[in-house]
Amino acid sequence: MLKCLVFLLVAMFPVAYGISIPGLNTTEPFDHVAQLDERGMFTLFWNFNSTHNTLEAHVETKGW
């Protein structure tokens, strides 16, 4: 299931290698990123290889 999700993300969104977005600090360098809304409030980063998929989401909320 996760492999299907990664495949769809790669197919649907542009890919940038070694991406960094000002103001967003990730836990590791990610090769892929997608901003999932127009205002940049939901950003998804991911890496994958033959054995692992790593996803990291940065979401701006109204507080919690």
N, C-alpha and C positions, 0 to 999 in steps of 0.2 A: 504494500500500500504506500509506504513512504517513498519507494522508488518511483512509483507512478506520480506522486506529488512533485518530486524533484524534476522528473521529466517534463511535466506540464509547466512548471515554473521556468525551466530553461527554454522551452518552446515559446512561451508567451511573453517573456520579458527580456529586454536587452541584457547582455552580459558584459561586465567590465571586470578585468583582472586586477587584483590588488587594490580594490576600491576603498576609498575612504571618503566619508561625507563630513564636512565641517560641523562640529557640535555633537557628533555621534561617536562615542568611543565604544568599540567592540571588544569582546574578550579575547579575540584572536584575529589575525588577518583573514578576510573572506574574499573569495574570488568572484562571488556572484551577489548581486543586490537588486531589489525591486522595491520601488516606492508604490504602495498599493492604494494610495489616494492622491488627489490632486494637490492637497495642501502639505504633503510630506509628513503627515502625522502618524503614518503606519509604514515602517520600513522593515523589510525582511532581508536578512543576509543569510547566505548558505554556502557550504562547501560539501563536496562528496568525493568519495573514492570507491574502490571496489568492495570495501567492507563497512564503511561508515558514512552516515549523513549527519551533518551538523547544521542546525538551524538556530538563528538568533533573531528575535523580533524586538524592535524599538517602537513603542507606541506612546504617543502623547495623550494623556487623559485629562479630565477635568478635575482630577484629584481623587485620592483615596487613601 
